[in-house]
């Protein structure tokens, strides 16, 4: 069993635009208010290293403090300071968990968080604007970039581009661009 310590550095809710979704609470586990936690991080246990947690509610973001957590079968379960029993836990199914981006671990120079890539303009080797990154998702082989057209793009086609070293040539977060070896007719 693992315990997490709250990070008191952020007591007031931050601006929602500064938060990144990392997990979703699922159905209760047991009778003491524990919940299943569906992690959206590469290393699923990594969500417990990030703090403070903010749960999204109908009235805004509220703090959520992990008391204890553990792996259970193929998943994760946790208990929380704010959730006293199963009755309260029953109301939490589907609640999303968010953290401030500065809670994320530092990356190597050639690594990126998906949240940093969404919104980048995608330019190919022919200097054609293919659109902006709408989302990314994983397949068995590699990640896929979904590129949606904009008023400035070469056409109105949505594209799926593999995230592969031979295709993604460069990423410039400062200029908000990604260069790709991908023709407009692919």
C-alpha positions as CSV (number, residue, x, y, z in Angstrom):
1,X,0.0,0.0,0.0
2,X,1.3,3.4,-0.9
3,X,0.5,6.8,0.7
4,X,0.7,10.2,-0.9
5,X,1.4,13.4,0.8
6,X,-0.6,16.5,-0.2
7,X,1.3,19.4,-1.7
8,X,0.2,22.5,0.1
9,X,1.8,24.8,-2.4
10,X,-1.6,25.4,-4.3
11,X,-4.5,25.8,-1.9
12,X,-6.6,28.0,-4.2
13,X,-7.9,26.5,-7.4
14,X,-5.7,27.4,-10.4
15,X,-6.9,28.7,-13.7
16,X,-8.6,25.8,-15.6
17,X,-6.4,26.6,-18.6
18,X,-3.3,25.7,-16.6
19,X,-4.6,22.2,-15.7
20,X,-4.1,18.9,-17.5
21,X,-6.4,15.9,-17.1
22,X,-4.5,12.9,-15.8
23,X,-7.1,10.4,-14.6
24,X,-10.8,9.6,-14.1
25,X,-12.4,8.1,-11.0
26,X,-14.5,5.0,-11.6
27,X,-16.8,2.9,-9.5
28,X,-16.3,2.3,-5.8
29,X,-14.0,-0.4,-4.6
30,X,-15.1,-2.0,-1.3
31,X,-17.1,-0.3,1.5
32,X,-14.6,2.2,2.9
33,X,-14.8,4.8,0.1
34,X,-12.0,3.6,-2.1
35,X,-12.4,4.2,-5.9
36,X,-11.0,2.7,-9.0
37,X,-8.6,5.2,-10.7
38,X,-8.2,5.1,-14.5
39,X,-4.8,6.7,-15.2
40,X,-4.2,8.5,-18.5
41,X,-0.4,8.6,-18.1
42,X,2.1,6.3,-19.8
43,X,3.2,4.8,-16.5
44,X,-0.2,4.5,-14.8
45,X,1.2,4.7,-11.2
46,X,2.8,8.0,-12.1
47,X,-0.4,9.9,-11.4
48,X,0.2,9.4,-7.7
49,X,3.6,11.2,-8.0
50,X,1.8,14.4,-9.2
51,X,0.1,16.7,-6.8
52,X,-2.0,18.5,-5.9
53,X,-5.0,16.8,-7.6
54,X,-8.0,18.8,-8.6
55,X,-11.4,17.2,-9.3
56,X,-13.7,18.8,-11.9
57,X,-17.1,19.4,-10.4
58,X,-20.2,21.2,-11.6
59,X,-19.2,24.2,-9.5
60,X,-15.5,24.3,-10.5
61,X,-12.3,22.6,-9.5
62,X,-12.1,21.2,-5.9
63,X,-9.0,19.7,-4.2
64,X,-8.8,15.9,-3.9
65,X,-6.1,14.5,-1.6
66,X,-5.0,10.9,-2.0
67,X,-4.7,9.2,1.4
68,X,-3.6,5.7,0.2
69,X,-3.4,3.9,-3.1
70,X,-2.4,0.5,-4.5
71,X,-2.5,-1.7,-7.6
72,X,-5.5,-4.1,-7.6
73,X,-5.3,-6.7,-10.3
74,X,-4.8,-4.9,-13.5
75,X,-5.9,-1.5,-12.1
76,X,-5.4,1.1,-9.5
77,X,-7.5,1.9,-6.4
78,X,-7.2,4.8,-4.0
79,X,-8.8,6.3,-0.9
80,X,-9.1,10.1,-0.4
81,X,-9.3,12.5,2.5
82,X,-12.5,14.1,1.0
83,X,-14.3,10.8,0.5
84,X,-15.4,9.3,3.8
85,X,-17.3,6.2,2.8
86,X,-18.9,4.2,0.0
87,X,-22.0,6.4,-0.2
88,X,-19.9,9.4,-1.1
89,X,-17.7,7.3,-3.4
90,X,-20.9,6.2,-5.3
91,X,-21.3,9.9,-6.4
92,X,-17.8,10.2,-7.7
93,X,-17.9,7.8,-10.7
94,X,-16.8,9.6,-13.8
95,X,-15.1,12.5,-12.0
96,X,-12.0,13.7,-13.8
97,X,-8.7,14.4,-12.1
98,X,-6.5,17.3,-13.1
99,X,-3.1,18.6,-12.1
100,X,-1.1,21.8,-12.8
101,X,1.4,21.2,-15.6
102,X,4.3,22.0,-13.4
103,X,3.5,18.7,-11.5
104,X,4.7,16.7,-14.6
105,X,8.2,15.2,-14.6
106,X,10.8,16.9,-16.7
107,X,11.4,15.5,-20.2
108,X,14.4,15.0,-22.3
109,X,15.0,17.4,-25.2
110,X,13.4,15.2,-27.8
111,X,10.3,14.3,-25.7
112,X,7.0,16.1,-25.6
113,X,3.8,16.0,-23.6
114,X,0.8,15.5,-25.9
115,X,-0.8,18.5,-24.3
116,X,2.1,20.6,-25.6
117,X,1.6,19.4,-29.2
118,X,-2.2,20.0,-29.5
119,X,-2.7,23.3,-31.4
120,X,0.6,23.2,-33.3
121,X,0.5,24.1,-37.0
122,X,1.7,21.2,-39.1
123,X,3.9,22.1,-42.1
124,X,5.2,19.6,-44.6
125,X,8.5,19.7,-46.5
126,X,6.8,21.5,-49.4
127,X,6.0,24.4,-47.0
128,X,2.3,23.5,-47.2
129,X,0.1,24.1,-44.1
130,X,-1.7,20.9,-43.4
131,X,-3.7,22.2,-40.4
132,X,-3.3,22.1,-36.7
133,X,-2.9,19.1,-34.3
134,X,-6.3,18.3,-32.9
135,X,-5.3,15.2,-30.8
136,X,-3.0,12.2,-30.5
137,X,-3.8,8.6,-29.8
138,X,-1.9,5.4,-29.5
139,X,-2.1,2.3,-31.7
140,X,-0.2,-0.9,-31.3
141,X,2.6,0.3,-33.5
142,X,3.0,4.0,-32.7
143,X,1.1,7.2,-31.9
144,X,-1.1,8.9,-34.4
145,X,-1.4,12.7,-34.8
146,X,-4.9,13.9,-35.9
147,X,-4.5,17.1,-37.9
148,X,-7.7,19.2,-38.5
149,X,-7.9,21.7,-41.3
150,X,-8.0,25.5,-40.7
151,X,-8.7,28.5,-42.8
152,X,-5.0,28.7,-43.5
153,X,-4.5,25.1,-44.5
154,X,-4.0,23.8,-48.0
155,X,-7.4,22.0,-48.1
156,X,-10.2,20.9,-45.9
157,X,-8.9,17.4,-45.3
158,X,-8.5,16.0,-41.8
159,X,-5.3,13.9,-41.7
160,X,-3.9,11.1,-39.6
161,X,-0.1,11.2,-39.4
162,X,2.0,8.7,-37.7
163,X,4.4,9.9,-34.9
164,X,7.6,8.4,-36.3
165,X,11.1,9.7,-36.5
166,X,11.1,9.5,-40.3
167,X,7.9,11.5,-40.5
168,X,8.0,14.0,-37.7
169,X,11.1,16.1,-38.7
170,X,11.0,18.8,-36.0
171,X,8.9,20.3,-33.3
172,X,9.2,24.0,-32.4
173,X,7.1,24.8,-29.4
174,X,8.2,28.5,-29.4
175,X,7.0,28.9,-33.0
176,X,4.0,26.5,-32.4
177,X,4.9,24.4,-35.5
178,X,5.7,20.8,-36.4
179,X,7.5,19.9,-39.6
180,X,6.6,16.6,-41.2
181,X,7.6,14.5,-44.2
182,X,4.0,14.1,-45.3
183,X,2.6,15.1,-48.6
184,X,-0.7,16.9,-48.9
185,X,-2.0,14.0,-51.2
186,X,-1.4,11.2,-48.6
